[in-house]
Amino acid sequence: MLAKVPTFAFKRVRFLIDTPDQAFAEYDVEAQVPATGRIYRQSYAGRLVAHEGKILLLRESMDTLAAANAFAPLN
């Protein structure tokens, strides 16, 4: 992702669950895509479940239409 959007960085991280074995957060990004000149505006949600220091589950959701609008060529 950083090769296509060098200024990509998560902002406004909001933890809704934060325990030793589980985390759930919402986080946003807003960065220009050099190839298209458009702004990539995205809100993600992610859940991580761990046990004894090992990740058991890592799941992330995002708006795929927002990604298509920012990255897809106009033609």
C-alpha positions, -999 to +999 in steps of 0.1 A: +000+000+000+028+024+008+043+020-026+010+032-042+001+058-015+033+070+003+013+092+027-010+064+038-013+065+076-041+055+100-058+084+119-085+088+145-079+053+159-108+044+183-105+013+204-138-002+214-124-034+229-089-035+244-082-065+265-051-088+268-066-113+243-088-091+221-089-057+204-115-041+182-109-007+167-122+017+140-096+038+122-095+061+092-072+071+064-072+101+041-044+103+016-038+113-020-033+085-046-005+097-068-015+076-098-050+091-100-047+123-081-078+115-061-081+113-023-085+079-007-110+084+022-116+052+041-129+040+074-117+006+085-128-017+114-105-044+127-106-072+152-076-091+166-079-121+188-048-136+205-040-164+229-007-168+247+009-141+226-001-156+192-026-141+168-055-165+163-077-141+142-071-109+124-101-095+105-105-061+088-134-045+070-135-016+047-156+002+021-145-014-012-164+013-032-143+040-016-111+022-026-124+017-062-132+054-065-098+064-054-076+039-072-095+030-104-086+047-137-113+071-149-116+054-183 
